Amino acid sequence: MDPRSIRTPTVVGAVIDLGLCLDLTTSAGIQIVRDAYQNLVKITTEAKSSLPRNREDSLRRNLDCAVVNLVHEVRKNAGYPPIDTVRTVFTEGKPIYDGSGFLMKSHIQICVCNPACIKGVFRVRNETLT
């Protein structure tokens, strides 16, 4: 769909139960992903292949996707329960003031792997948006 064809945009909210969450805001979650990255490096080296790369604009994160997919695959092969959601912080944009560590577009993203974790959805009323 061409974004220019959207005449009236809307905001949708969701109630999500994180369930078994690969949480990249914790040291445990970060270590799981670091280990998966090291495994991916080993796999691609042995296969004489190259690692996927994230795009410079950070909009396509092919490497990050491959690493998280490997986490899912390793868990599946080991007989562990599947991950329901993945949560991480993205720090983006310019500093909110000179010398700030806070950035204008920083946000948390949640990827829902298990649709049963979505408990409800709702449309956000326009008057609540600022």
Contacts in CASP RR format, 6 or more apart in sequence:
PFRMAT RR
TARGET T0000
AUTHOR 0000-0000-0000
METHOD contacts of the structure
MODEL  1
MDPRSIRTPTVVGAVIDLGLCLDLTTSAGIQIVRDAYQNLVKITTEAKSS
LPRNREDSLRRNLDCAVVNLVHEVRKNAGYPPIDTVRTVFTEGKPIYDGS
GFLMKSHIQICVCNPACIKGVFRVRNETLT
10 123 0 8 1.000
10 124 0 8 1.000
11 123 0 8 1.000
11 124 0 8 1.000
11 129 0 8 1.000
12 121 0 8 1.000
12 122 0 8 1.000
12 123 0 8 1.000
12 124 0 8 1.000
13 121 0 8 1.000
13 122 0 8 1.000
13 123 0 8 1.000
13 124 0 8 1.000
14 118 0 8 1.000
14 119 0 8 1.000
14 120 0 8 1.000
14 121 0 8 1.000
14 122 0 8 1.000
15 118 0 8 1.000
15 119 0 8 1.000
15 120 0 8 1.000
15 121 0 8 1.000
15 122 0 8 1.000
16 85 0 8 1.000
16 110 0 8 1.000
16 112 0 8 1.000
16 117 0 8 1.000
16 118 0 8 1.000
16 119 0 8 1.000
17 84 0 8 1.000
17 117 0 8 1.000
17 119 0 8 1.000
18 84 0 8 1.000
18 85 0 8 1.000
18 87 0 8 1.000
18 110 0 8 1.000
18 117 0 8 1.000
19 84 0 8 1.000
19 85 0 8 1.000
19 114 0 8 1.000
19 117 0 8 1.000
20 81 0 8 1.000
20 82 0 8 1.000
20 83 0 8 1.000
20 84 0 8 1.000
20 85 0 8 1.000
21 83 0 8 1.000
21 84 0 8 1.000
21 85 0 8 1.000
21 86 0 8 1.000
21 87 0 8 1.000
22 29 0 8 1.000
22 32 0 8 1.000
22 33 0 8 1.000
22 68 0 8 1.000
22 71 0 8 1.000
22 83 0 8 1.000
22 85 0 8 1.000
22 86 0 8 1.000
22 87 0 8 1.000
23 29 0 8 1.000
23 86 0 8 1.000
23 87 0 8 1.000
23 88 0 8 1.000
24 30 0 8 1.000
24 33 0 8 1.000
24 86 0 8 1.000
24 87 0 8 1.000
24 88 0 8 1.000
24 89 0 8 1.000
25 87 0 8 1.000
25 88 0 8 1.000
25 89 0 8 1.000
25 108 0 8 1.000
32 71 0 8 1.000
33 67 0 8 1.000
33 68 0 8 1.000
33 71 0 8 1.000
36 67 0 8 1.000
36 68 0 8 1.000
36 70 0 8 1.000
36 71 0 8 1.000
36 74 0 8 1.000
37 67 0 8 1.000
39 70 0 8 1.000
39 74 0 8 1.000
40 51 0 8 1.000
40 66 0 8 1.000
40 67 0 8 1.000
40 70 0 8 1.000
41 51 0 8 1.000
43 70 0 8 1.000
44 50 0 8 1.000
44 51 0 8 1.000
51 63 0 8 1.000
51 66 0 8 1.000
52 62 0 8 1.000
52 63 0 8 1.000
52 65 0 8 1.000
52 66 0 8 1.000
53 62 0 8 1.000
53 63 0 8 1.000
54 60 0 8 1.000
54 61 0 8 1.000
54 62 0 8 1.000
54 63 0 8 1.000
54 64 0 8 1.000
55 61 0 8 1.000
55 62 0 8 1.000
58 90 0 8 1.000
58 92 0 8 1.000
68 86 0 8 1.000
71 83 0 8 1.000
72 82 0 8 1.000
72 83 0 8 1.000
72 113 0 8 1.000
75 81 0 8 1.000
75 82 0 8 1.000
75 83 0 8 1.000
76 82 0 8 1.000
82 113 0 8 1.000
82 114 0 8 1.000
83 113 0 8 1.000
84 112 0 8 1.000
84 113 0 8 1.000
84 114 0 8 1.000
84 116 0 8 1.000
84 117 0 8 1.000
85 110 0 8 1.000
85 111 0 8 1.000
85 112 0 8 1.000
85 113 0 8 1.000
85 114 0 8 1.000
85 117 0 8 1.000
86 110 0 8 1.000
86 111 0 8 1.000
86 113 0 8 1.000
87 108 0 8 1.000
87 109 0 8 1.000
87 110 0 8 1.000
87 111 0 8 1.000
88 108 0 8 1.000
88 109 0 8 1.000
89 106 0 8 1.000
89 107 0 8 1.000
89 108 0 8 1.000
90 105 0 8 1.000
90 106 0 8 1.000
90 107 0 8 1.000
90 108 0 8 1.000
90 109 0 8 1.000
91 103 0 8 1.000
91 106 0 8 1.000
92 103 0 8 1.000
92 104 0 8 1.000
92 105 0 8 1.000
92 106 0 8 1.000
92 107 0 8 1.000
93 103 0 8 1.000
93 104 0 8 1.000
93 105 0 8 1.000
93 106 0 8 1.000
94 103 0 8 1.000
94 104 0 8 1.000
95 101 0 8 1.000
95 102 0 8 1.000
95 103 0 8 1.000
95 104 0 8 1.000
96 102 0 8 1.000
96 103 0 8 1.000
96 104 0 8 1.000
112 118 0 8 1.000
END
